[in-house]
Amino acid sequence: MVIVATVRALKYHGGKALSELTKPDLEALRAGVVNLEKHLENIALYGLPAVVSINKFVTDSDEEIDFLKSYCEKLGVRPK
């Protein structure tokens, strides 16, 4: 199963306002990745393998992308 994730959406789930999503914010991203983690837990309940496809925007910082990749790897999911 492929989950497409964006830094923007995860920051939004982490409490960032829509007007602020293009600004780097690791704290909002850290708070929002629990949403992604829950989706991955739900997929695992069905015994399906998962891949996270990161839809990168030009406003995403390298630090945010690196954090998201690292977070996925810690969960045992391959980021692409």
All heavy atoms as a GROMACS GRO file, in nm:
protein
  620
    1MET      N    1   0.085  -0.116   0.000
    1MET     CA    2   0.000   0.000   0.000
    1MET      C    3   0.090   0.123   0.000
    1MET      O    4   0.188   0.129   0.073
    1MET     CB    5  -0.090  -0.002   0.123
    1MET     CG    6  -0.162   0.124   0.148
    1MET     SD    7  -0.342   0.134   0.136
    1MET     CE    8  -0.402  -0.024   0.102
    2VAL      N    9   0.055   0.220  -0.080
    2VAL     CA   10   0.132   0.344  -0.088
    2VAL      C   11   0.053   0.456  -0.021
    2VAL      O   12  -0.064   0.478  -0.053
    2VAL     CB   13   0.161   0.382  -0.234
    2VAL    CG1   14   0.234   0.516  -0.242
    2VAL    CG2   15   0.240   0.273  -0.304
    3ILE      N   16   0.117   0.524   0.070
    3ILE     CA   17   0.060   0.644   0.132
    3ILE      C   18   0.139   0.762   0.078
    3ILE      O   19   0.261   0.765   0.085
    3ILE     CB   20   0.071   0.640   0.286
    3ILE    CG1   21  -0.013   0.529   0.342
    3ILE    CG2   22   0.031   0.775   0.344
    3ILE    CD1   23  -0.007   0.519   0.492
    4VAL      N   24   0.067   0.858   0.022
    4VAL     CA   25   0.131   0.980  -0.025
    4VAL      C   26   0.121   1.084   0.087
    4VAL      O   27   0.012   1.114   0.134
    4VAL     CB   28   0.065   1.032  -0.154
    4VAL    CG1   29   0.132   1.162  -0.200
    4VAL    CG2   30   0.072   0.926  -0.263
    5ALA      N   31   0.236   1.133   0.129
    5ALA     CA   32   0.241   1.230   0.239
    5ALA      C   33   0.308   1.358   0.190
    5ALA      O   34   0.397   1.354   0.106
    5ALA     CB   35   0.319   1.173   0.356
    6THR      N   36   0.261   1.468   0.244
    6THR     CA   37   0.327   1.597   0.218
    6THR      C   38   0.363   1.660   0.351
    6THR      O   39   0.293   1.642   0.451
    6THR     CB   40   0.237   1.694   0.139
    6THR    OG1   41   0.125   1.729   0.219
    6THR    CG2   42   0.191   1.634   0.007
    7VAL      N   43   0.472   1.732   0.350
    7VAL     CA   44   0.514   1.806   0.469
    7VAL      C   45   0.405   1.906   0.506
    7VAL      O   46   0.370   1.922   0.623
    7VAL     CB   47   0.650   1.876   0.446
    7VAL    CG1   48   0.682   1.975   0.556
    7VAL    CG2   49   0.761   1.772   0.434
    8ARG      N   50   0.347   1.968   0.405
    8ARG     CA   51   0.241   2.067   0.429
    8ARG      C   52   0.125   2.006   0.508
    8ARG      O   53   0.078   2.063   0.606
    8ARG     CB   54   0.186   2.120   0.298
    8ARG     CG   55   0.277   2.213   0.225
    8ARG     CD   56   0.207   2.260   0.099
    8ARG     NE   57   0.298   2.337   0.016
    8ARG     CZ   58   0.259   2.407  -0.086
    8ARG    NH1   59   0.132   2.412  -0.121
    8ARG    NH2   60   0.346   2.475  -0.157
    9ALA      N   61   0.076   1.893   0.461
    9ALA     CA   62  -0.039   1.830   0.527
    9ALA      C   63  -0.004   1.788   0.669
    9ALA      O   64  -0.084   1.804   0.761
    9ALA     CB   65  -0.086   1.709   0.446
   10LEU      N   66   0.115   1.734   0.688
   10LEU     CA   67   0.154   1.691   0.821
   10LEU      C   68   0.171   1.809   0.916
   10LEU      O   69   0.135   1.799   1.034
   10LEU     CB   70   0.282   1.606   0.814
   10LEU     CG   71   0.264   1.474   0.739
   10LEU    CD1   72   0.399   1.405   0.720
   10LEU    CD2   73   0.167   1.383   0.810
   11LYS      N   74   0.221   1.921   0.865
   11LYS     CA   75   0.230   2.040   0.949
   11LYS      C   76   0.090   2.091   0.983
   11LYS      O   77   0.066   2.137   1.095
   11LYS     CB   78   0.312   2.150   0.880
   11LYS     CG   79   0.460   2.120   0.875
   11LYS     CD   80   0.545   2.238   0.833
   11LYS     CE   81   0.524   2.280   0.692
   11LYS     NZ   82   0.624   2.379   0.647
   12TYR      N   83  -0.002   2.082   0.889
   12TYR     CA   84  -0.140   2.122   0.914
   12TYR      C   85  -0.201   2.036   1.025
   12TYR      O   86  -0.265   2.085   1.116
   12TYR     CB   87  -0.222   2.113   0.785
   12TYR     CG   88  -0.365   2.158   0.802
   12TYR    CD1   89  -0.395   2.293   0.817
   12TYR    CD2   90  -0.468   2.066   0.801
   12TYR    CE1   91  -0.526   2.335   0.832
   12TYR    CE2   92  -0.600   2.107   0.816
   12TYR     CZ   93  -0.628   2.241   0.830
   12TYR     OH   94  -0.758   2.282   0.847
   13HIS      N   95  -0.177   1.905   1.017
   13HIS     CA   96  -0.226   1.814   1.122
   13HIS      C   97  -0.156   1.841   1.255
   13HIS      O   98  -0.209   1.805   1.361
   13HIS     CB   99  -0.207   1.667   1.081
   13HIS     CG  100  -0.301   1.623   0.975
   13HIS    ND1  101  -0.436   1.614   0.994
   13HIS    CD2  102  -0.279   1.586   0.846
   13HIS    CE1  103  -0.494   1.573   0.884
   13HIS    NE2  104  -0.401   1.556   0.792
   14GLY      N  105  -0.040   1.903   1.249
   14GLY     CA  106   0.034   1.938   1.370
   14GLY      C  107  -0.006   2.073   1.428
   14GLY      O  108   0.056   2.121   1.522
   15GLY      N  109  -0.108   2.135   1.370
   15GLY     CA  110  -0.161   2.258   1.426
   15GLY      C  111  -0.120   2.386   1.357
   15GLY      O  112  -0.154   2.495   1.402
   16LYS      N  113  -0.047   2.375   1.248
   16LYS     CA  114  -0.003   2.494   1.174
   16LYS      C  115  -0.120   2.552   1.094
   16LYS      O  116  -0.197   2.478   1.034
   16LYS     CB  117   0.111   2.455   1.080
   16LYS     CG  118   0.188   2.569   1.023
   16LYS     CD  119   0.289   2.617   1.120
   16LYS     CE  120   0.384   2.713   1.051
   16LYS     NZ  121   0.472   2.778   1.141
   17ALA      N  122  -0.133   2.683   1.092
   17ALA     CA  123  -0.239   2.750   1.015
   17ALA      C  124  -0.212   2.735   0.865
   17ALA      O  125  -0.098   2.727   0.821
   17ALA     CB  126  -0.244   2.898   1.052
   18LEU      N  127  -0.320   2.733   0.787
   18LEU     CA  128  -0.307   2.719   0.642
   18LEU      C  129  -0.214   2.825   0.583
   18LEU      O  130  -0.135   2.796   0.493
   18LEU     CB  131  -0.444   2.730   0.574
   18LEU     CG  132  -0.534   2.608   0.582
   18LEU    CD1  133  -0.671   2.640   0.526
   18LEU    CD2  134  -0.472   2.492   0.508
   19SER      N  135  -0.222   2.946   0.632
   19SER     CA  136  -0.140   3.054   0.578
   19SER      C  137   0.008   3.041   0.614
   19SER      O  138   0.092   3.110   0.558
   19SER     CB  139  -0.192   3.189   0.629
   19SER     OG  140  -0.184   3.194   0.771
   20GLU      N  141   0.041   2.949   0.703
   20GLU     CA  142   0.179   2.933   0.750
   20GLU      C  143   0.246   2.804   0.699
   20GLU      O  144   0.360   2.777   0.735
   20GLU     CB  145   0.180   2.931   0.904
   20GLU     CG  146   0.128   3.058   0.967
   20GLU     CD  147   0.221   3.175   0.947
   20GLU    OE1  148   0.342   3.158   0.967
   20GLU    OE2  149   0.173   3.284   0.907
   21LEU      N  150   0.176   2.728   0.618
   21LEU     CA  151   0.227   2.596   0.579
   21LEU      C  152   0.352   2.600   0.492
   21LEU      O  153   0.426   2.502   0.485
   21LEU     CB  154   0.118   2.514   0.509
   21LEU     CG  155  -0.001   2.477   0.597
   21LEU    CD1  156  -0.104   2.401   0.515
   21LEU    CD2  157   0.042   2.397   0.718
   22THR      N  158   0.377   2.710   0.426
   22THR     CA  159   0.496   2.717   0.339
   22THR      C  160   0.621   2.758   0.414
   22THR      O  161   0.730   2.756   0.357
   22THR     CB  162   0.471   2.816   0.222
   22THR    OG1  163   0.442   2.944   0.276
   22THR    CG2  164   0.359   2.768   0.133
   23LYS      N  165   0.607   2.791   0.542
   23LYS     CA  166   0.723   2.829   0.624
   23LYS      C  167   0.774   2.706   0.699
   23LYS      O  168   0.696   2.628   0.752
   23LYS     CB  169   0.683   2.937   0.723
   23LYS     CG  170   0.639   3.065   0.656
   23LYS     CD  171   0.593   3.166   0.756
   23LYS     CE  172   0.541   3.290   0.683
   23LYS     NZ  173   0.480   3.385   0.776
   24PRO      N  174   0.906   2.687   0.704
   24PRO     CA  175   0.961   2.572   0.777
   24PRO      C  176   0.917   2.572   0.923
   24PRO      O  177   0.916   2.676   0.988
   24PRO     CB  178   1.112   2.591   0.766
   24PRO     CG  179   1.131   2.675   0.643
   24PRO     CD  180   1.011   2.767   0.641
   25ASP      N  181   0.878   2.454   0.972
   25ASP     CA  182   0.836   2.441   1.111
   25ASP      C  183   0.846   2.294   1.152
   25ASP      O  184   0.752   2.217   1.135
   25ASP     CB  185   0.693   2.491   1.130
   25ASP     CG  186   0.653   2.498   1.276
   25ASP    OD1  187   0.713   2.428   1.359
   25ASP    OD2  188   0.559   2.574   1.306
   26LEU      N  189   0.961   2.258   1.204
   26LEU     CA  190   0.983   2.119   1.246
   26LEU      C  191   0.893   2.078   1.361
   26LEU      O  192   0.852   1.961   1.369
   26LEU     CB  193   1.129   2.096   1.284
   26LEU     CG  194   1.221   2.056   1.170
   26LEU    CD1  195   1.364   2.041   1.220
   26LEU    CD2  196   1.176   1.930   1.102
   27GLU      N  197   0.860   2.170   1.449
   27GLU     CA  198   0.775   2.136   1.564
   27GLU      C  199   0.636   2.095   1.516
   27GLU      O  200   0.579   1.997   1.565
   27GLU     CB  201   0.768   2.252   1.662
   27GLU     CG  202   0.898   2.276   1.735
   27GLU     CD  203   0.952   2.151   1.804
   27GLU    OE1  204   0.877   2.082   1.875
   27GLU    OE2  205   1.072   2.121   1.786
   28ALA      N  206   0.579   2.170   1.422
   28ALA     CA  207   0.447   2.134   1.368
   28ALA      C  208   0.455   2.001   1.294
   28ALA      O  209   0.364   1.918   1.303
   28ALA     CB  210   0.395   2.244   1.277
   29LEU      N  211   0.564   1.979   1.222
   29LEU     CA  212   0.582   1.852   1.150
   29LEU      C  213   0.591   1.736   1.248
   29LEU      O  214   0.526   1.633   1.229
   29LEU     CB  215   0.707   1.859   1.063
   29LEU     CG  216   0.738   1.736   0.978
   29LEU    CD1  217   0.624   1.701   0.885
   29LEU    CD2  218   0.867   1.759   0.900
   30ARG      N  219   0.668   1.753   1.356
   30ARG     CA  220   0.679   1.648   1.458
   30ARG      C  221   0.542   1.618   1.519
   30ARG      O  222   0.511   1.502   1.546
   30ARG     CB  223   0.775   1.690   1.568
   30ARG     CG  224   0.919   1.676   1.532
   30ARG     CD  225   1.011   1.701   1.652
   30ARG     NE  226   1.148   1.695   1.612
   30ARG     CZ  227   1.226   1.800   1.588
   30ARG    NH1  228   1.178   1.923   1.605
   30ARG    NH2  229   1.350   1.786   1.550
   31ALA      N  230   0.464   1.721   1.542
   31ALA     CA  231   0.331   1.701   1.600
   31ALA      C  232   0.238   1.634   1.500
   31ALA      O  233   0.150   1.555   1.539
   31ALA     CB  234   0.273   1.834   1.645
   32GLY      N  235   0.255   1.660   1.373
   32GLY     CA  236   0.165   1.608   1.272
   32GLY      C  237   0.195   1.468   1.222
   32GLY      O  238   0.107   1.400   1.168
   33VAL      N  239   0.317   1.420   1.242
   33VAL     CA  240   0.350   1.286   1.190
   33VAL      C  241   0.275   1.175   1.264
   33VAL      O  242   0.268   1.064   1.213
   33VAL     CB  243   0.502   1.256   1.190
   33VAL    CG1  244   0.573   1.340   1.088
   33VAL    CG2  245   0.562   1.268   1.326
   34VAL      N  246   0.215   1.206   1.377
   34VAL     CA  247   0.134   1.104   1.445
   34VAL      C  248   0.015   1.064   1.358
   34VAL      O  249  -0.031   0.950   1.364
   34VAL     CB  250   0.088   1.148   1.586
   34VAL    CG1  251   0.206   1.167   1.678
   34VAL    CG2  252   0.003   1.272   1.580
   35ASN      N  253  -0.030   1.157   1.274
   35ASN     CA  254  -0.138   1.126   1.179
   35ASN      C  255  -0.092   1.021   1.079
   35ASN      O  256  -0.162   0.922   1.052
   35ASN     CB  257  -0.183   1.254   1.108
   35ASN     CG  258  -0.295   1.229   1.010
   35ASN    OD1  259  -0.269   1.193   0.896
   35ASN    ND2  260  -0.417   1.251   1.055
   36LEU      N  261   0.027   1.039   1.026
   36LEU     CA  262   0.085   0.942   0.933
   36LEU      C  263   0.107   0.808   1.002
   36LEU      O  264   0.076   0.702   0.947
   36LEU     CB  265   0.218   0.995   0.878
   36LEU     CG  266   0.298   0.902   0.788
   36LEU    CD1  267   0.221   0.864   0.663
   36LEU    CD2  268   0.431   0.966   0.753
   37GLU      N  269   0.157   0.814   1.123
   37GLU     CA  270   0.182   0.691   1.199
   37GLU      C  271   0.053   0.612   1.219
   37GLU      O  272   0.052   0.489   1.207
   37GLU     CB  273   0.245   0.724   1.333
   37GLU     CG  274   0.290   0.602   1.410
   37GLU     CD  275   0.370   0.636   1.535
   37GLU    OE1  276   0.398   0.755   1.559
   37GLU    OE2  277   0.404   0.542   1.607
   38LYS      N  278  -0.057   0.680   1.247
   38LYS     CA  279  -0.186   0.612   1.266
   38LYS      C  280  -0.231   0.544   1.138
   38LYS      O  281  -0.279   0.431   1.140
   38LYS     CB  282  -0.292   0.712   1.314
   38LYS     CG  283  -0.424   0.649   1.344
   38LYS     CD  284  -0.411   0.546   1.455
   38LYS     CE  285  -0.545   0.484   1.487
   38LYS     NZ  286  -0.535   0.373   1.581
   39HIS      N  287  -0.213   0.610   1.024
   39HIS     CA  288  -0.247   0.547   0.896
   39HIS      C  289  -0.164   0.420   0.874
   39HIS      O  290  -0.216   0.318   0.828
   39HIS     CB  291  -0.225   0.644   0.780
   39HIS     CG  292  -0.329   0.750   0.768
   39HIS    ND1  293  -0.461   0.723   0.739
   39HIS    CD2  294  -0.322   0.885   0.781
   39HIS    CE1  295  -0.530   0.836   0.735
   39HIS    NE2  296  -0.447   0.935   0.761
   40LEU      N  297  -0.036   0.428   0.908
   40LEU     CA  298   0.051   0.311   0.892
   40LEU      C  299   0.010   0.199   0.987
   40LEU      O  300   0.014   0.082   0.949
   40LEU     CB  301   0.197   0.352   0.914
   40LEU     CG  302   0.254   0.445   0.806
   40LEU    CD1  303   0.387   0.502   0.850
   40LEU    CD2  304   0.265   0.373   0.673
   41GLU      N  305  -0.030   0.233   1.107
   41GLU     CA  306  -0.079   0.132   1.202
   41GLU      C  307  -0.204   0.063   1.146
   41GLU      O  308  -0.218  -0.060   1.157
   41GLU     CB  309  -0.112   0.195   1.337
   41GLU     CG  310   0.008   0.236   1.418
   41GLU     CD  311  -0.030   0.312   1.544
   41GLU    OE1  312  -0.151   0.324   1.575
   41GLU    OE2  313   0.062   0.363   1.611
   42ASN      N  314  -0.294   0.140   1.089
   42ASN     CA  315  -0.416   0.083   1.032
   42ASN      C  316  -0.386  -0.011   0.916
   42ASN      O  317  -0.448  -0.118   0.904
   42ASN     CB  318  -0.512   0.194   0.988
   42ASN     CG  319  -0.572   0.268   1.104
   42ASN    OD1  320  -0.579   0.217   1.215
   42ASN    ND2  321  -0.616   0.391   1.079
   43ILE      N  322  -0.291   0.024   0.832
   43ILE     CA  323  -0.252  -0.063   0.722
   43ILE      C  324  -0.192  -0.192   0.776
   43ILE      O  325  -0.221  -0.301   0.726
   43ILE     CB  326  -0.152   0.010   0.629
   43ILE    CG1  327  -0.224   0.122   0.554
   43ILE    CG2  328  -0.085  -0.086   0.533
   43ILE    CD1  329  -0.131   0.215   0.481
   44ALA      N  330  -0.111  -0.182   0.879
   44ALA     CA  331  -0.047  -0.299   0.938
   44ALA      C  332  -0.150  -0.395   0.996
   44ALA      O  333  -0.128  -0.517   0.998
   44ALA     CB  334   0.053  -0.257   1.045
   45LEU      N  335  -0.263  -0.344   1.043
   45LEU     CA  336  -0.369  -0.430   1.097
   45LEU      C  337  -0.418  -0.531   0.993
   45LEU      O  338  -0.464  -0.639   1.028
   45LEU     CB  339  -0.487  -0.347   1.147
   45LEU     CG  340  -0.465  -0.265   1.273
   45LEU    CD1  341  -0.586  -0.177   1.300
   45LEU    CD2  342  -0.438  -0.356   1.392
   46TYR      N  343  -0.408  -0.494   0.866
   46TYR     CA  344  -0.450  -0.582   0.758
   46TYR      C  345  -0.335  -0.664   0.700
   46TYR      O  346  -0.352  -0.736   0.602
   46TYR     CB  347  -0.517  -0.501   0.647
   46TYR     CG  348  -0.648  -0.441   0.692
   46TYR    CD1  349  -0.654  -0.311   0.740
   46TYR    CD2  350  -0.765  -0.515   0.690
   46TYR    CE1  351  -0.773  -0.256   0.784
   46TYR    CE2  352  -0.885  -0.461   0.734
   46TYR     CZ  353  -0.888  -0.331   0.781
   46TYR     OH  354  -1.007  -0.278   0.824
   47GLY      N  355  -0.219  -0.651   0.762
   47GLY     CA  356  -0.103  -0.729   0.720
   47GLY      C  357  -0.044  -0.685   0.587
   47GLY      O  358   0.025  -0.763   0.521
   48LEU      N  359  -0.070  -0.562   0.548
   48LEU     CA  360  -0.020  -0.513   0.420
   48LEU      C  361   0.112  -0.439   0.437
   48LEU      O  362   0.131  -0.367   0.536
   48LEU     CB  363  -0.122  -0.417   0.358
   48LEU     CG  364  -0.258  -0.476   0.325
   48LEU    CD1  365  -0.354  -0.366   0.283
   48LEU    CD2  366  -0.245  -0.580   0.215
   49PRO      N  367   0.203  -0.454   0.342
   49PRO     CA  368   0.326  -0.374   0.347
   49PRO      C  369   0.293  -0.231   0.307
   49PRO      O  370   0.197  -0.206   0.232
   49PRO     CB  371   0.416  -0.441   0.244
   49PRO     CG  372   0.321  -0.506   0.148
   49PRO     CD  373   0.200  -0.545   0.229
   50ALA      N  374   0.373  -0.137   0.354
   50ALA     CA  375   0.347   0.003   0.324
   50ALA      C  376   0.473   0.074   0.276
   50ALA      O  377   0.583   0.043   0.320
   50ALA     CB  378   0.292   0.074   0.447
   51VAL      N  379   0.452   0.168   0.186
   51VAL     CA  380   0.556   0.258   0.138
   51VAL      C  381   0.500   0.399   0.152
   51VAL      O  382   0.382   0.423   0.122
   51VAL     CB  383   0.591   0.231  -0.010
   51VAL    CG1  384   0.685   0.337  -0.065
   51VAL    CG2  385   0.651   0.093  -0.026
   52VAL      N  386   0.580   0.492   0.197
   52VAL     CA  387   0.538   0.632   0.206
   52VAL      C  388   0.602   0.708   0.091
   52VAL      O  389   0.724   0.714   0.080
   52VAL     CB  390   0.576   0.696   0.340
   52VAL    CG1  391   0.544   0.845   0.340
   52VAL    CG2  392   0.505   0.626   0.455
   53SER      N  393   0.518   0.763   0.005
   53SER     CA  394   0.565   0.845  -0.106
   53SER      C  395   0.557   0.990  -0.060
   53SER      O  396   0.450   1.039  -0.026
   53SER     CB  397   0.477   0.823  -0.229
   53SER     OG  398   0.518   0.907  -0.333
   54ILE      N  399   0.671   1.058  -0.060
   54ILE     CA  400   0.675   1.197  -0.014
   54ILE      C  401   0.659   1.288  -0.135
   54ILE      O  402   0.744   1.291  -0.224
   54ILE     CB  403   0.807   1.227   0.060
   54ILE    CG1  404   0.822   1.133   0.180
   54ILE    CG2  405   0.813   1.373   0.102
   54ILE    CD1  406   0.957   1.141   0.247
   55ASN      N  407   0.549   1.361  -0.136
   55ASN     CA  408   0.523   1.458  -0.242
   55ASN      C  409   0.588   1.589  -0.199
   55ASN      O  410   0.536   1.660  -0.114
   55ASN     CB  411   0.372   1.474  -0.260
   55ASN     CG  412   0.336   1.557  -0.381
   55ASN    OD1  413   0.423   1.598  -0.456
   55ASN    ND2  414   0.209   1.582  -0.399
   56LYS      N  415   0.703   1.618  -0.256
   56LYS     CA  416   0.784   1.732  -0.213
   56LYS      C  417   0.746   1.859  -0.287
   56LYS      O  418   0.731   1.859  -0.408
   56LYS     CB  419   0.932   1.703  -0.236
   56LYS     CG  420   1.025   1.809  -0.181
   56LYS     CD  421   1.170   1.772  -0.204
   56LYS     CE  422   1.266   1.868  -0.144
   56LYS     NZ  423   1.249   2.007  -0.178
   57PHE      N  424   0.728   1.967  -0.210
   57PHE     CA  425   0.703   2.099  -0.265
   57PHE      C  426   0.830   2.182  -0.253
   57PHE      O  427   0.914   2.157  -0.167
   57PHE     CB  428   0.590   2.169  -0.188
   57PHE     CG  429   0.454   2.110  -0.215
   57PHE    CD1  430   0.410   2.000  -0.144
   57PHE    CD2  431   0.371   2.164  -0.312
   57PHE    CE1  432   0.285   1.945  -0.167
   57PHE    CE2  433   0.246   2.110  -0.337
   57PHE     CZ  434   0.203   2.000  -0.264
   58VAL      N  435   0.845   2.284  -0.337
   58VAL     CA  436   0.965   2.367  -0.335
   58VAL      C  437   0.981   2.442  -0.202
   58VAL      O  438   1.092   2.481  -0.166
   58VAL     CB  439   0.971   2.467  -0.453
   58VAL    CG1  440   0.982   2.393  -0.584
   58VAL    CG2  441   0.852   2.559  -0.453
   59THR      N  442   0.871   2.460  -0.130
   59THR     CA  443   0.878   2.531  -0.001
   59THR      C  444   0.918   2.440   0.114
   59THR      O  445   0.942   2.489   0.225
   59THR     CB  446   0.743   2.597   0.031
   59THR    OG1  447   0.641   2.497   0.028
   59THR    CG2  448   0.711   2.707  -0.068
   60ASP      N  449   0.927   2.309   0.090
   60ASP     CA  450   0.969   2.216   0.195
   60ASP      C  451   1.120   2.230   0.216
   60ASP      O  452   1.197   2.227   0.120
   60ASP     CB  453   0.939   2.071   0.156
   60ASP     CG  454   0.791   2.043   0.140
   60ASP    OD1  455   0.709   2.123   0.189
   60ASP    OD2  456   0.758   1.942   0.076
   61SER      N  457   1.160   2.243   0.340
   61SER     CA  458   1.303   2.255   0.367
   61SER      C  459   1.368   2.116   0.364
   61SER      O  460   1.301   2.014   0.384
   61SER     CB  461   1.327   2.321   0.503
   61SER     OG  462   1.293   2.232   0.608
   62ASP      N  463   1.497   2.114   0.336
   62ASP     CA  464   1.571   1.987   0.337
   62ASP      C  465   1.562   1.922   0.474
   62ASP      O  466   1.551   1.800   0.486
   62ASP     CB  467   1.718   2.010   0.299
   62ASP     CG  468   1.735   2.045   0.153
   62ASP    OD1  469   1.645   2.014   0.071
   62ASP    OD2  470   1.840   2.104   0.120
   63GLU      N  471   1.565   2.005   0.578
   63GLU     CA  472   1.556   1.954   0.715
   63GLU      C  473   1.422   1.884   0.740
   63GLU      O  474   1.418   1.778   0.802
   63GLU     CB  475   1.575   2.070   0.813
   63GLU     CG  476   1.590   2.027   0.956
   63GLU     CD  477   1.617   2.144   1.049
   63GLU    OE1  478   1.581   2.259   1.016
   63GLU    OE2  479   1.674   2.120   1.156
   64GLU      N  480   1.314   1.941   0.687
   64GLU     CA  481   1.182   1.879   0.703
   64GLU      C  482   1.175   1.746   0.627
   64GLU      O  483   1.125   1.646   0.681
   64GLU     CB  484   1.073   1.974   0.653
   64GLU     CG  485   1.052   2.094   0.742
   64GLU     CD  486   0.960   2.197   0.682
   64GLU    OE1  487   0.962   2.219   0.558
   64GLU    OE2  488   0.883   2.257   0.761
   65ILE      N  489   1.225   1.744   0.505
   65ILE     CA  490   1.223   1.621   0.426
   65ILE      C  491   1.310   1.514   0.493
   65ILE      O  492   1.269   1.398   0.503
   65ILE     CB  493   1.272   1.648   0.281
   65ILE    CG1  494   1.172   1.739   0.208
   65ILE    CG2  495   1.293   1.518   0.205
   65ILE    CD1  496   1.032   1.680   0.188
   66ASP      N  497   1.426   1.552   0.540
   66ASP     CA  498   1.514   1.456   0.608
   66ASP      C  499   1.448   1.401   0.734
   66ASP      O  500   1.458   1.282   0.762
   66ASP     CB  501   1.648   1.522   0.644
   66ASP     CG  502   1.733   1.551   0.522
   66ASP    OD1  503   1.705   1.495   0.414
   66ASP    OD2  504   1.826   1.634   0.534
   67PHE      N  505   1.381   1.487   0.809
   67PHE     CA  506   1.310   1.442   0.928
   67PHE      C  507   1.203   1.340   0.891
   67PHE      O  508   1.191   1.234   0.955
   67PHE     CB  509   1.245   1.559   1.003
   67PHE     CG  510   1.152   1.513   1.112
   67PHE    CD1  511   1.202   1.472   1.235
   67PHE    CD2  512   1.015   1.507   1.090
   67PHE    CE1  513   1.116   1.427   1.335
   67PHE    CE2  514   0.928   1.462   1.189
   67PHE     CZ  515   0.979   1.422   1.312
   68LEU      N  516   1.123   1.370   0.788
   68LEU     CA  517   1.016   1.280   0.748
   68LEU      C  518   1.071   1.145   0.700
   68LEU      O  519   1.019   1.039   0.738
   68LEU     CB  520   0.931   1.346   0.639
   68LEU     CG  521   0.807   1.270   0.594
   68LEU    CD1  522   0.718   1.229   0.711
   68LEU    CD2  523   0.729   1.353   0.493
   69LYS      N  524   1.177   1.147   0.622
   69LYS     CA  525   1.240   1.022   0.578
   69LYS      C  526   1.290   0.941   0.697
   69LYS      O  527   1.267   0.821   0.706
   69LYS     CB  528   1.356   1.050   0.483
   69LYS     CG  529   1.315   1.094   0.346
   69LYS     CD  530   1.439   1.120   0.262
   69LYS     CE  531   1.404   1.164   0.123
   69LYS     NZ  532   1.525   1.193   0.042
   70SER      N  533   1.358   1.007   0.788
   70SER     CA  534   1.412   0.941   0.906
   70SER      C  535   1.300   0.883   0.993
   70SER      O  536   1.310   0.771   1.044
   70SER     CB  537   1.495   1.041   0.987
   70SER     OG  538   1.541   0.984   1.106
   71TYR      N  539   1.193   0.957   1.009
   71TYR     CA  540   1.078   0.912   1.089
   71TYR      C  541   1.019   0.785   1.027
   71TYR      O  542   0.990   0.689   1.098
   71TYR     CB  543   0.974   1.023   1.097
   71TYR     CG  544   0.865   0.994   1.196
   71TYR    CD1  545   0.881   1.024   1.330
   71TYR    CD2  546   0.746   0.937   1.156
   71TYR    CE1  547   0.783   0.999   1.423
   71TYR    CE2  548   0.645   0.911   1.247
   71TYR     CZ  549   0.664   0.941   1.380
   71TYR     OH  550   0.565   0.913   1.470
   72CYS      N  551   1.003   0.786   0.896
   72CYS     CA  552   0.949   0.667   0.827
   72CYS      C  553   1.040   0.547   0.847
   72CYS      O  554   0.994   0.436   0.874
   72CYS     CB  555   0.931   0.695   0.678
   72CYS     SG  556   0.796   0.809   0.641
   73GLU      N  557   1.170   0.568   0.834
   73GLU     CA  558   1.265   0.458   0.851
   73GLU      C  559   1.260   0.402   0.994
   73GLU      O  560   1.268   0.281   1.013
   73GLU     CB  561   1.406   0.505   0.815
   73GLU     CG  562   1.422   0.528   0.665
   73GLU     CD  563   1.550   0.600   0.628
   73GLU    OE1  564   1.625   0.642   0.718
   73GLU    OE2  565   1.572   0.616   0.507
   74LYS      N  566   1.243   0.490   1.094
   74LYS     CA  567   1.231   0.443   1.232
   74LYS      C  568   1.107   0.358   1.252
   74LYS      O  569   1.106   0.267   1.337
   74LYS     CB  570   1.228   0.561   1.329
   74LYS     CG  571   1.362   0.629   1.345
   74LYS     CD  572   1.351   0.748   1.439
   74LYS     CE  573   1.482   0.825   1.439
   74LYS     NZ  574   1.472   0.948   1.518
   75LEU      N  575   1.003   0.385   1.175
   75LEU     CA  576   0.881   0.306   1.182
   75LEU      C  577   0.890   0.178   1.099
   75LEU      O  578   0.796   0.098   1.097
   75LEU     CB  579   0.761   0.389   1.134
   75LEU     CG  580   0.723   0.508   1.219
   75LEU    CD1  581   0.611   0.587   1.151
   75LEU    CD2  582   0.680   0.465   1.359
   76GLY      N  583   1.001   0.162   1.029
   76GLY     CA  584   1.020   0.042   0.947
   76GLY      C  585   0.951   0.051   0.811
   76GLY      O  586   0.926  -0.050   0.747
   77VAL      N  587   0.923   0.174   0.769
   77VAL     CA  588   0.856   0.196   0.640
   77VAL      C  589   0.954   0.262   0.546
   77VAL      O  590   1.026   0.354   0.584
   77VAL     CB  591   0.732   0.286   0.660
   77VAL    CG1  592   0.666   0.314   0.526
   77VAL    CG2  593   0.635   0.221   0.756
   78ARG      N  594   0.954   0.217   0.424
   78ARG     CA  595   1.046   0.271   0.325
   78ARG      C  596   0.989   0.400   0.264
   78ARG      O  597   0.883   0.399   0.203
   78ARG     CB  598   1.068   0.168   0.214
   78ARG     CG  599   1.173   0.206   0.115
   78ARG     CD  600   1.193   0.097   0.016
   78ARG     NE  601   1.066   0.082  -0.060
   78ARG     CZ  602   1.044  -0.014  -0.146
   78ARG    NH1  603   1.133  -0.106  -0.167
   78ARG    NH2  604   0.930  -0.019  -0.209
   79PRO      N  605   1.059   0.512   0.283
   79PRO     CA  606   1.015   0.637   0.218
   79PRO      C  607   1.066   0.645   0.076
   79PRO      O  608   1.174   0.598   0.047
   79PRO     CB  609   1.078   0.745   0.306
   79PRO     CG  610   1.204   0.682   0.357
   79PRO     CD  611   1.172   0.535   0.372
   80LYS      N  612   0.990   0.702  -0.011
   80LYS     CA  613   1.029   0.722  -0.151
   80LYS      C  614   1.008   0.866  -0.189
   80LYS      O  615   0.915   0.928  -0.154
   80LYS     CB  616   0.948   0.634  -0.246
   80LYS     CG  617   0.994   0.491  -0.247
   80LYS     CD  618   1.126   0.487  -0.308
   80LYS     CE  619   1.160   0.347  -0.354
   80LYS     NZ  620   1.282   0.334  -0.416
   0.00000   0.00000   0.00000
